[in-house]
Amino acid sequence: MDGSGDAPQWAGPLGPVLALPGVTDVLVQEPRRAWIDRGGGLQMVGVDLPDAAAVRALAVRMAGAGGRRLDDAAPVVDARLPDGTRLHAVLPPLSPDCAAISLRTVRQRALAMDDLVASGMVTGSLGRVLRAMVAQHLSVLVTGATGSGKTTLLASLLSLVDPAERILVIEEAGELRPDHPHVVRLIERRANIEGSGAVGLSTLVREAMRMRPDRVVLGECRGAEVREVLSVFNTGHRGGFATLHANSTADVPARLVALGALAGLDQRTVELQAAIAFDAVVHVERDVAGVRRVAQVATLARSSTGDLVAVPALTRGSHGARGWEAGPAWRALAASLGMEEAGRAAVAA
């Protein structure tokens, strides 16, 4: 395959595959072949890994490049490689037949909003809505399943931020690379082999507040750091972003409550704070063909019973339609975006 000269040394036989344009994921669980994702679902390709021993040796080599140990005593590793690629590997006997390698690459250049429109991730006039969210300093929660395109969309949104603003990005794995001149990136540090030296996301969010941010961004909210995120977005730091794993916007309240419990927050506290903290929820998904797309925009509100609920504002047109169907929350969201003229009308294709 062409392009192997651009691949990092640790990649070994996977170098030509990783160098292919558009590759986001590379998966190996057997000799001689790998599965890659280039935005349209998984595809099988041949690789020069003749047997299980070669796959294991490559996994160990990659772990070493990421400064981590992978052997019989430590048969699972989750590491960040020198170029930012995320490595997960499992050795036998946990993966009985062969070592399993999962690589998630880091896009070196954020896609522009026009690129997302061209790819079909953003359809109709949704691009105008998303641009307005950034311009009006709405605090936005980007949700979706693993590999749905949350990071891709977030990097594009951050690239729209005024160049005069200072963006503080807090992440676990350093995946966000927005096209913006003033980005400060903070990456969590895990404990060393003695179990000390860890600096977690919660600490980094608090430190970011002392660094004069205009926008605070949490690359992925997946634990007790939700407490700090809710605090930040409820104390005058508007226009921030966070991502969250969720199957739909309707599942977002339960996910926030579950994460809040990890931080010692009760359900009512989480619901009260979340309803104020986030102005909009933008949900992304992968369709049956593996194509990433924005599926819904919603807002968070308290129901008549006091529960936190996600209220649809815009839902992608059904049956392949490129337009957007307006929901109960659209009129209020349109007003906050300075798009009052849109009223309750759907965003047309």
N, C-alpha and C positions, 0 to 999 in steps of 0.2 A: 504493500500500500504506500501511496505517496505521503509525504509530510513527516516521516519519522524523524528527520533531522531536527524538527522543532520540538520533539518530545524530551522531557527531562530524563536524566540518566537512570533514576530509580524505576522508570516505567518498564524497562526491559522489553520483552516481546509485546507488551501492550502499547508501546510507544506509537506505532503507526495508527492504532485505533484511536488513541487519545488525541492524536494530531488531526483527525478528521474534522472538517468544519461542522460546528453545531452540536457536537457530542456533549451530552450533559451527564450521562451515566454509563459506566462500563461494569458489567457483572460477569464473573467467572465462577463456575462451580464444577467444572470438569475439564479434562485435557482437550486441547486442540480447537476449542471454540469459546467465543464470548458472546454476550448479548449487549447491544448498545442501544441507547436512546438518543435520537437526534430531533426530538420534538414531535414525532409521529407514532410513538409506541416502540416497543422493543423489536430489534432486528438481530438475527444471528450472523456472526462473522467468524471466519477462521483466524486462529492465532497460533504462533509457534510455541506451544506449550505441550510437548509430546506425551507427558504422563503426569500422574498425580504428584510425583516428587518435584517436578518442575513448577507446578502450581504452588505447592507449599513453599518452595525456595523463594519464589517471587513474592509471596505474601510476607515472609520473614524479612526479605530485603526491603520491601516497602515500609514495613513497621519500623525498621531500623532507621530509614530515611526520615521518618517522622519522630524520631527520638523515643520510640516506644519498644517494649519487649514483646515478642511473640514466640512462644515455645510450648512444650508440653506442660510446663508449670503455669503458664499464662496463655491459654489457648484462644483468647478473644482479645481483640484490640480495636479501639476507636481512636484514630489519630488524624492530625492535620499534616499533610505533606508540605514540603518547602514552597510549592507554588500555590498553596491554599487548597488543593484538592483534598476532599474528605475521604479517608480510608476506613473501612470496616472489614475485618477479616476474622474468620473462625477456622480453627484447625481441627482435624480428627482427634479424638473420636466424637467431638461435639457435632461436627459435620462429617458423618461416617465415611462417605466414599471418597471425598476429596476436600481440600481446603476451599472455602468459599470467600471470594474477594468481591467487595462492593466499593466502587469509586464514584464519587459525585464531584464533578469538576466545577471550577469557579470561572464564571464568565469574566474575561479580562476587560470587556467594554460593556457598559450598560446599554441595553436596547432603548432607542428613543421611542416615544409614544407612537410616532409614525410607523416604526418597525412592528410594534404590537398590533397596530391596525392592519398592516399588510399581512401579518401572519394569521389574522383572524382571532387573536386573543382578545382584542378590543374591537367591538363592532358598532355599526351605526354611529350615533353622536355621543357615545359614552366617553370618548376621548375628551370632549368638551367638558363633561361633568367631572372627570378625574382632574383635568387641568384646573378647574374652578376650585376643587377641594384643596389643592395645593396653594393656589393664589389667595384663598380666603382663610388660610390657616386652620382648616378643620383638623381635628385629631382623628386619625383613621386607624382602624384595626383591619389588617389584611388576613383573611382566613382561607383555609383549604387543607386538603390532605397532603401527605408527603409526595413531593414531586409534581404538585399541581401547578407550580409557577408563582408561588408567593414571593420568593426572592426576586425573580425576574421582574414582576410587576412593581415591587417596592423600589428596586433600583431605578426603574424608569420614572417613577413618581418623584424620587429624590433628585433626579437630574433636572426636574422642572423647577426646583426651589431657586429663588432669587440668588444670584451669585454673591450678593453682599451678605447673605445669611450664613451663619456658622452651624454646621450639622455635626452632632455628636452621635456616632453609631456604636452601639454596644452589642457584641455578638459572642457566641460560643465558638464559631469556627471561621470567622473572617470571610464570609461569602459575598457580602454587599460591596459593590464597587461602583457607586454612582458617578456619572459624568458631571462633577461639580468641583469648583476650585477650592472650596473650604470645608473639607471633611476631616474630622478627627475620629479615628477608629480605636476603640478599646476592646480587647479580646480577653476573655476569661482565661485564667491559668488554673490547671488542675493540680491536685496534690502530687508531690513527687513520690518515689518508691517508699519513703519513710512515712508517707501520709501527711506531710506538712507542706506549707507554701501555697495552698490554694487561694485564689482570689476569684470569687464567684460573680455572677451577673448582678446579684443584689447589691454587692459592694460597688461595682462599676457604675450602676445607675446612680447611686448616691454620689459617687465621685464626679460624675458628669455634671451634676448640678452646680459644682464649684468651678466649672470650666467655661462659664459664660456662654451657654448654648442658646441658639435661636430655635433649633429643632432637636428634639431628643428622639432617638430611634432605637428600639430594641429589636434586633434581628429575629429573635424567636422567643416568645414568652411561653415557657414550658414548666415552670416551677414556682417556688416561693417568691421569685422576683416580681411576680404580679403585684405584690403589695407596694413595692417601690414605684412601679409603673403607674398604678392607680393614683398614688400620692403625687407623682410628678404632674400628671395630666389634670389633677384637681387643684393645683396650686399655681395657676397662671402660666404654665408652660404649654401653650396651645400650638397646634400645628405639628405635633409629633406623630410618630408611626410605631406600630408594633405588629408582629405577625403571630398567629395562633393556629395550632392544628385543630381543625373542626370539619365535620362532614357536611355541614350546612350552616347557614346563618341561624337557623332555629336551634342548633346545638350550642351556639356560642355562650348563652347565659350559664348553662350547666357546666361547660368547660371552665369558665371564669370562676364559678363557685368552687369547683373541685380544686383548682390551682390555689384559690384563696385559702382553702382549708389547709393546704401544705404550709402556708405562711401564718397559720393561727387565726385567720379572719373568719368570722361567722358569716352565714349566708346573707343576712340582711345588710351587713356592712359592705360586702362585695357588691351586692345589687345596687345599693344606694350610690356607691362611688362609681361603678361602671356606667350607670345611666348618665352620669354627668361627664365622665372622663372621655368617652368616645362619641364623636359626632356622627360617625358613619362606619359601617362594616362593609368591606368589599370582599366578596367571596369568589375564589377561583377554583376551577375543577378541571379534570381531564375527561373528555367524552369517551365513548366506547372505542373510538379509533385512536385514542391516546393523545388527541390534540388538546393543548391547554387553552382555556378561555375564561373570561370573567363571566360568571353566571348570574350574580345578583348583587345588588346594593341594598343595604338595610340600615336602620337606625335602632338603637337600644332605648327602651322605655319601660316604665313601670306599668303593669296592668292594673285593672280595677281591684284585683286582689292583693296588689302590692308586689307581685313577682316580676322579675326582670324578664322581658321578652324582646325578641328581635322582630321588628316591624318592616316588612318589605317596602322599599321605595321604588326600585326598578328591578324587573326580572327579565332575563333574556327571552326573546320571543320563542314560542313553542314551534315545533314542527319545522325547525331549520330557519325560521324567520330571523332576519338580521336586526329588526327593530326591537324596542324595549317596551314592556308593558308597565305602566305606572301602578304603584301600589299605594296603600293608605298613607305611607310616610313621605310620598314624593313631594307634595305641596310644601310641607315645612322644610324639607331638605333643599328644594329648589330656592326657597326664600333665603336660606342661609348661604347659598352659593351665588346669590345675586342673579338668579335665573327665574325671577317671579313670573316673567312672561310665559314660561313653560307651563305654569299652573299645574293641573293634573293630567296634562296630555303626556302621552308616551313619548320617549325620545325616538324620533323617527330614524329609519335606516338612511 
